[in-house]
Amino acid sequence: MMRLPIRDAIATCAVGAAVVLYLLWAVDTTLPGMDATRATAVAVLVLGFVASAIAVVPAFDGLMHGNKEYLAVTSILGLAALVSGVIALWAASETALAVLMIMLVVLWMAATTHHAVLARAERPAPRDHWWTPGHRHGHAT
């Protein structure tokens, strides 16, 4: 079982909170003050920025020197999220808010998966065990 790095766990909580707020808004069962499209968009944008600041910013140097395709795709998705968030705020657009929410979840999934793959690649090789071939009497041969 793979442990989620703490920064990804915190980002997961932020994205989860954004999903809950969005779903409450979508079914007209919002928290006080969250009934407007703009208020929900602000909350989703803030929680998205928090998730990004916690999960992505600390590893930014590695990101810039890492997989260029991943960087390009997530940059485009991030720009789409930002633009849809601005439109949701400016025009109180329900469609733009939905696009923002989708982009946030897709970015979270991509970043969390990417971090899990990197963590797995950096994990040390398993130790030699008595049942592995070439191992006798407590010493590897």
C-alpha positions in Angstrom: 0.0 0.0 0.0 1.3 3.4 -1.0 1.2 6.2 1.5 0.1 9.6 0.3 2.7 12.3 1.0 1.4 14.8 3.6 1.3 17.6 1.2 -0.9 15.6 -1.1 -3.1 14.6 1.8 -3.7 18.2 2.7 -4.3 19.1 -0.9 -6.8 16.3 -1.1 -8.7 17.8 1.9 -8.8 21.2 0.2 -10.1 19.7 -3.1 -12.6 17.6 -1.2 -13.9 20.7 0.6 -14.3 22.4 -2.7 -16.2 19.5 -4.1 -18.5 19.4 -1.1 -19.2 23.2 -1.4 -19.8 22.9 -5.1 -22.2 19.9 -4.7 -24.1 21.7 -1.9 -24.4 24.7 -4.2 -25.5 22.5 -7.1 -28.4 21.0 -5.1 -29.4 24.4 -3.4 -28.4 23.2 0.1 -25.6 25.7 0.7 -23.9 27.0 3.8 -24.9 30.5 4.9 -23.5 33.1 2.5 -22.6 30.5 -0.1 -25.9 30.5 -2.1 -24.5 32.8 -4.9 -22.5 31.5 -7.8 -19.8 34.1 -7.2 -19.4 33.1 -3.5 -19.0 29.4 -4.4 -16.6 30.4 -7.2 -14.5 32.3 -4.7 -14.4 29.4 -2.3 -13.5 26.9 -5.0 -10.8 29.2 -6.4 -9.3 29.8 -2.9 -9.3 26.0 -2.1 -7.8 25.3 -5.5 -5.0 27.8 -4.8 -4.4 26.3 -1.4 -4.2 22.8 -2.9 -1.8 24.0 -5.5 0.4 26.0 -3.1 0.7 23.0 -0.8 1.1 20.2 -3.3 2.8 21.8 -6.3 4.8 24.9 -5.2 7.2 23.1 -2.8 8.2 20.8 -5.6 8.3 23.5 -8.3 12.0 23.2 -9.1 11.6 19.5 -9.7 8.5 20.2 -11.8 10.4 22.6 -14.0 13.2 20.1 -14.6 10.9 17.1 -14.9 8.5 15.7 -17.5 7.8 18.5 -20.0 4.6 16.9 -21.3 3.2 16.8 -17.8 4.2 20.4 -17.2 2.6 21.5 -20.5 -0.7 19.7 -19.9 -1.1 20.8 -16.3 -0.2 24.3 -17.2 -2.9 24.4 -19.9 -5.4 22.9 -17.4 -4.4 25.4 -14.7 -4.9 28.2 -17.2 -8.3 26.8 -18.1 -9.2 26.6 -14.4 -8.1 30.2 -13.8 -10.0 31.6 -16.9 -13.1 29.7 -15.9 -12.8 31.0 -12.4 -12.5 34.6 -13.5 -15.5 34.1 -15.8 -17.5 32.5 -13.0 -16.7 35.6 -10.8 -17.2 38.2 -13.5 -20.4 36.8 -15.0 -21.7 34.6 -12.2 -21.7 31.9 -14.8 -22.8 28.5 -13.5 -21.2 26.8 -16.6 -17.9 28.5 -15.8 -18.1 27.4 -12.2 -18.7 23.8 -13.3 -15.7 24.0 -15.7 -13.6 25.4 -12.8 -14.7 22.5 -10.6 -13.9 19.9 -13.2 -10.5 21.4 -13.9 -9.7 21.5 -10.2 -10.5 17.8 -9.8 -8.6 16.8 -12.9 -5.5 18.8 -11.8 -5.7 17.3 -8.3 -5.9 13.8 -9.8 -3.0 14.5 -12.2 -0.8 16.0 -9.5 -1.6 13.3 -6.9 -0.9 10.5 -9.4 2.3 12.2 -10.6 3.5 12.5 -7.0 2.7 8.9 -6.2 4.6 7.7 -9.3 7.6 9.9 -8.4 7.5 8.6 -4.8 7.4 5.0 -6.0 10.4 5.6 -8.3 12.4 7.1 -5.4 11.7 4.3 -3.0 14.8 2.2 -2.2 15.1 -1.3 -3.6 13.8 -4.1 -1.4 16.2 -5.8 0.9 17.6 -9.2 0.1 15.6 -11.9 1.9 16.4 -15.5 2.8 13.9 -16.8 0.3 15.4 -15.0 -2.7 17.6 -16.9 -5.1 21.3 -16.8 -4.4 20.9 -16.2 -0.6 22.3 -18.8 1.8 22.7 -19.0 5.6 22.1 -15.3 6.1 24.5 -14.1 3.5 23.9 -13.2 -0.1 26.1 -15.0 -2.6 
